[in-house]
């Protein structure tokens, strides 16, 4: 990609979705960070630039984001965004659903080399999102996912940075892989999707659990049960923007400025003061990714 700043993806919209941006929530008293978002994806009735998204987030107390990649181009954009604005840190990777595509084109090694090079940049602080997805990938294409996942684990260790895991319908296989090859020191389950048993196990192993807007969904009791048993020092929060917009705005565009909706819901579920939870999440974020100011 000659100029990553020009890269943009359009979110698919079949016309049935409400694409109006939700109203901004009340600002948080204690600032924190969005652990995982995709700001290269254009969404909403009024598309916003990177700077506009970050400004809007800062107004409600969300002072930084971890921008995640899923292929070569979006990872390059993520690294560019982190270099361009001190409120951004980058995660770079080949998404598990993209790994078979690269493999079938004979380009998986090339893609992993590109991620390796990006991971050496000082403001790239995570390998992600990588992992396993048994929902969208046919069984015969899964070997490429495993190969890619293990290669990404090795890259996180090589560069001594965190790893953000995408795990969809693959809990046992993800945990087995981490045990077999050894997890990076700072391992995050992006958009945690397991149950309370998996949450207890993951926290015991020292992994971080990042909760997204779907923890607010009526049909997501498993996520609330998982949240309830996760120690505060292992909790992160994210948007996965522009996806997983929290209730009561479900289905509409999501962005970092909506983190307060999710974190207030989480605090209520946990029975803790929202300021206490925000302060702990901010500490956890810095422990995982390092300082945004460096």
C-alpha positions as CSV (number, residue, x, y, z in Angstrom):
1,X,0.0,0.0,0.0
2,X,1.7,3.2,-1.2
3,X,-0.3,5.5,1.1
4,X,-2.1,3.9,4.0
5,X,-3.9,7.1,4.9
6,X,-6.1,6.7,1.8
7,X,-7.3,3.2,2.8
8,X,-11.0,2.9,3.8
9,X,-13.5,0.1,3.9
10,X,-17.2,0.5,3.6
11,X,-19.4,-1.4,6.0
12,X,-22.0,-3.4,4.1
13,X,-25.5,-2.0,4.4
14,X,-28.5,-3.6,2.7
15,X,-30.7,-0.6,3.6
16,X,-32.4,-2.3,6.5
17,X,-30.2,-0.9,9.2
18,X,-30.5,2.4,11.1
19,X,-27.2,4.2,10.2
20,X,-27.8,7.3,12.3
21,X,-25.1,7.9,14.9
22,X,-26.5,7.5,18.5
23,X,-26.5,10.5,20.8
24,X,-23.3,10.9,22.8
25,X,-23.6,9.5,26.4
26,X,-22.7,11.6,29.4
27,X,-19.0,11.9,29.9
28,X,-17.1,9.6,32.2
29,X,-15.5,11.2,35.3
30,X,-12.6,8.8,35.1
31,X,-11.0,8.4,31.6
32,X,-10.2,5.1,30.0
33,X,-9.5,3.4,26.6
34,X,-11.2,1.4,23.8
35,X,-9.2,-1.8,23.7
36,X,-10.3,-2.8,20.2
37,X,-11.8,-1.0,17.2
38,X,-11.8,-0.9,13.4
39,X,-11.8,2.8,12.6
40,X,-10.8,2.1,9.0
41,X,-14.3,0.9,8.3
42,X,-16.6,3.7,7.3
43,X,-20.1,3.6,8.8
44,X,-22.9,5.9,9.8
45,X,-24.9,8.5,7.9
46,X,-22.1,11.0,8.4
47,X,-18.8,9.2,8.0
48,X,-16.1,10.6,10.4
49,X,-12.4,10.9,9.9
50,X,-10.0,9.3,12.3
51,X,-9.4,12.6,14.1
52,X,-13.1,13.3,14.4
53,X,-13.8,9.9,15.9
54,X,-11.0,10.4,18.4
55,X,-12.2,13.9,19.3
56,X,-15.7,12.7,19.8
57,X,-14.4,9.9,22.0
58,X,-12.3,12.2,24.1
59,X,-15.3,14.5,24.8
60,X,-16.9,11.6,26.8
61,X,-13.7,10.4,28.5
62,X,-12.4,7.8,26.1
63,X,-8.9,9.1,25.6
64,X,-7.3,6.4,23.4
65,X,-8.0,3.4,21.3
66,X,-6.3,0.2,20.1
67,X,-6.9,0.1,16.4
68,X,-6.9,-3.5,15.1
69,X,-6.1,-4.9,11.7
70,X,-7.3,-8.1,10.0
71,X,-5.3,-8.3,6.8
72,X,-2.3,-6.7,5.3
73,X,-4.0,-3.5,4.2
74,X,-6.0,-2.8,7.4
75,X,-2.9,-3.7,9.5
76,X,-0.9,-1.1,7.5
77,X,-3.6,1.4,8.1
78,X,-3.6,0.6,11.8
79,X,0.1,1.2,12.0
80,X,-0.2,4.4,10.1
81,X,-3.0,5.6,12.4
82,X,-0.9,4.9,15.5
83,X,2.0,6.9,14.0
84,X,-0.3,9.7,13.0
85,X,-2.1,10.3,16.3
86,X,-0.8,9.8,19.9
87,X,-4.3,8.7,20.9
88,X,-3.9,5.5,18.9
89,X,-1.9,2.3,19.4
90,X,-2.0,-0.5,16.8
91,X,-2.6,-4.2,16.6
92,X,-1.7,-6.0,13.4
93,X,-2.6,-9.5,12.2
94,X,-4.2,-11.7,9.6
95,X,-7.7,-12.4,10.8
96,X,-8.5,-16.2,11.1
97,X,-11.1,-15.9,8.4
98,X,-8.5,-14.3,6.1
99,X,-5.8,-16.9,6.7
100,X,-7.3,-19.5,4.4
101,X,-7.8,-16.9,1.7
102,X,-4.1,-16.0,1.8
103,X,-3.1,-19.6,2.0
104,X,-5.2,-20.6,-1.0
105,X,-3.6,-17.8,-3.0
106,X,-0.1,-19.0,-1.9
107,X,0.4,-15.7,0.0
108,X,0.2,-16.7,3.7
109,X,3.9,-16.6,4.2
110,X,4.0,-13.2,2.5
111,X,1.2,-11.9,4.7
112,X,2.9,-13.1,7.9
113,X,6.2,-11.5,6.8
114,X,4.2,-8.2,6.4
115,X,2.8,-8.5,9.9
116,X,6.3,-9.3,11.3
117,X,7.6,-6.1,9.7
118,X,4.7,-4.0,11.0
119,X,5.1,-5.4,14.5
120,X,8.6,-4.0,14.8
121,X,7.2,-0.4,14.7
122,X,7.2,1.2,18.1
123,X,3.5,2.1,18.3
124,X,2.4,-1.4,17.2
125,X,1.7,-2.9,20.6
126,X,-0.2,-6.1,19.8
127,X,-0.6,-8.9,17.4
128,X,-4.3,-9.0,16.6
129,X,-6.8,-10.0,15.8
130,X,-5.7,-13.6,15.4
131,X,-7.1,-16.8,16.6
132,X,-9.7,-19.4,15.4
133,X,-13.1,-19.1,13.9
134,X,-15.1,-22.3,13.5
135,X,-18.3,-20.3,12.6
136,X,-17.4,-19.0,9.2
137,X,-14.7,-21.3,8.0
138,X,-15.3,-24.7,6.5
139,X,-13.5,-27.6,8.2
140,X,-11.3,-28.3,5.3
141,X,-9.9,-24.7,5.5
142,X,-9.2,-24.8,9.2
143,X,-5.5,-26.0,8.9
144,X,-4.6,-22.6,7.6
145,X,-6.2,-21.0,10.6
146,X,-4.2,-23.1,13.0
147,X,-1.0,-22.4,11.0
148,X,-1.6,-18.7,11.1
149,X,-2.6,-18.6,14.7
150,X,0.5,-20.4,15.9
151,X,2.7,-18.1,13.7
152,X,1.0,-15.0,15.2
153,X,1.7,-16.4,18.7
154,X,5.3,-16.7,17.8
155,X,5.3,-13.1,16.5
156,X,3.9,-11.7,19.7
157,X,6.6,-13.4,21.6
158,X,9.3,-12.3,19.2
159,X,8.4,-8.7,19.5
160,X,7.4,-8.9,23.2
161,X,4.0,-7.4,22.5
162,X,0.4,-8.3,23.5
163,X,-1.9,-10.6,21.5
164,X,-5.6,-10.1,20.8
165,X,-7.5,-13.3,20.2
166,X,-10.5,-13.7,18.0
167,X,-12.4,-16.8,19.2
168,X,-15.7,-17.7,17.6
169,X,-17.1,-21.1,18.4
170,X,-13.6,-22.4,19.0
171,X,-13.1,-22.0,22.7
172,X,-11.5,-25.4,23.4
173,X,-9.3,-25.3,20.4
174,X,-8.0,-21.8,21.2
175,X,-7.3,-22.7,24.8
176,X,-5.6,-26.0,23.8
177,X,-3.4,-24.2,21.3
178,X,-2.3,-21.6,23.9
179,X,-1.4,-24.4,26.3
180,X,0.4,-26.4,23.7
181,X,2.6,-23.7,22.2
182,X,2.6,-21.3,25.2
183,X,0.7,-18.1,25.4
184,X,2.4,-14.7,25.0
185,X,2.9,-12.9,28.3
186,X,0.0,-10.5,27.7
187,X,-2.9,-12.4,26.0
188,X,-6.3,-10.7,25.5
189,X,-9.5,-12.4,24.5
190,X,-11.0,-9.7,22.3
191,X,-14.8,-9.6,22.5
192,X,-14.8,-12.4,25.0
193,X,-17.5,-14.9,24.0
194,X,-17.1,-17.7,26.5
195,X,-19.0,-18.6,29.7
196,X,-18.2,-18.3,33.4
197,X,-16.1,-21.5,33.4
198,X,-13.9,-20.3,30.6
199,X,-13.6,-16.9,32.2
200,X,-12.4,-18.4,35.5
201,X,-9.9,-20.6,33.6
202,X,-8.6,-17.7,31.5
203,X,-8.2,-15.4,34.4
204,X,-6.4,-18.1,36.3
205,X,-4.0,-18.5,33.4
206,X,-3.3,-14.7,33.4
207,X,-5.3,-13.8,30.3
208,X,-7.3,-10.6,30.0
209,X,-11.0,-10.6,29.0
210,X,-12.2,-7.8,26.9
211,X,-15.9,-7.2,27.0
212,X,-17.8,-5.4,24.1
213,X,-21.2,-4.0,23.6
214,X,-22.8,-7.4,23.3
215,X,-22.5,-7.9,27.1
216,X,-25.6,-5.7,27.2
217,X,-27.6,-7.8,24.8
218,X,-30.6,-9.5,26.3
219,X,-29.6,-13.0,24.9
220,X,-26.0,-12.7,26.3
221,X,-26.4,-14.0,29.8
222,X,-23.3,-16.1,29.4
223,X,-21.2,-13.0,29.0
224,X,-22.7,-11.4,32.1
225,X,-22.0,-14.6,34.0
226,X,-18.4,-14.5,32.7
227,X,-18.0,-10.8,33.7
228,X,-19.3,-11.6,37.2
229,X,-16.5,-14.1,37.9
230,X,-13.6,-12.2,36.2
231,X,-11.3,-10.3,38.6
232,X,-11.3,-6.6,38.0
233,X,-7.6,-6.6,37.2
234,X,-8.3,-8.9,34.2
235,X,-11.1,-6.9,32.7
236,X,-10.8,-4.7,29.6
237,X,-13.6,-3.0,27.6
238,X,-13.9,-2.4,23.8
239,X,-16.3,-1.4,21.1
240,X,-15.2,-3.7,18.2
241,X,-16.5,-0.6,16.3
242,X,-18.3,-0.3,14.0
243,X,-19.9,-3.5,15.2
244,X,-21.6,-4.7,18.4
245,X,-23.2,-1.4,19.4
246,X,-24.5,-1.7,23.0
247,X,-28.2,-1.6,24.0
248,X,-30.2,0.6,23.6
249,X,-28.5,1.4,20.3
250,X,-28.0,-2.1,19.0
251,X,-27.8,-2.3,15.2
252,X,-26.8,1.3,14.8
253,X,-23.2,2.4,14.0
254,X,-20.7,2.0,16.9
255,X,-17.6,4.0,17.7
256,X,-15.3,4.6,20.7
257,X,-17.5,7.5,22.0
258,X,-20.1,4.8,23.1
259,X,-17.7,3.0,25.5
260,X,-19.4,4.8,28.4
261,X,-22.7,3.0,27.7
262,X,-21.0,-0.4,28.0
263,X,-18.8,0.4,31.0
264,X,-21.7,1.8,33.0
265,X,-23.6,-1.4,32.3
266,X,-20.7,-3.5,33.3
267,X,-20.3,-1.5,36.6
268,X,-23.9,-2.0,37.4
269,X,-23.7,-5.7,36.7
270,X,-20.6,-6.0,38.9
271,X,-22.1,-3.8,41.7
272,X,-19.0,-1.6,41.7
273,X,-18.6,2.2,41.3
274,X,-18.2,3.1,37.7
275,X,-15.3,5.4,38.5
276,X,-13.5,2.5,40.3
277,X,-14.1,0.2,37.3
278,X,-12.9,2.9,34.8
279,X,-9.7,3.5,36.8
280,X,-8.9,-0.3,37.0
281,X,-9.6,-0.8,33.2
282,X,-7.3,2.1,32.4
283,X,-4.5,0.6,34.5
284,X,-5.1,-2.8,32.9
285,X,-4.9,-1.3,29.4
286,X,-1.6,0.4,30.1
287,X,-0.3,-2.9,31.7
288,X,-1.2,-4.7,28.5
289,X,-0.2,-2.2,25.8
290,X,2.1,0.3,27.4
291,X,1.8,4.0,27.5
292,X,0.0,5.9,24.7
293,X,2.4,8.8,25.2
294,X,5.5,6.9,24.2
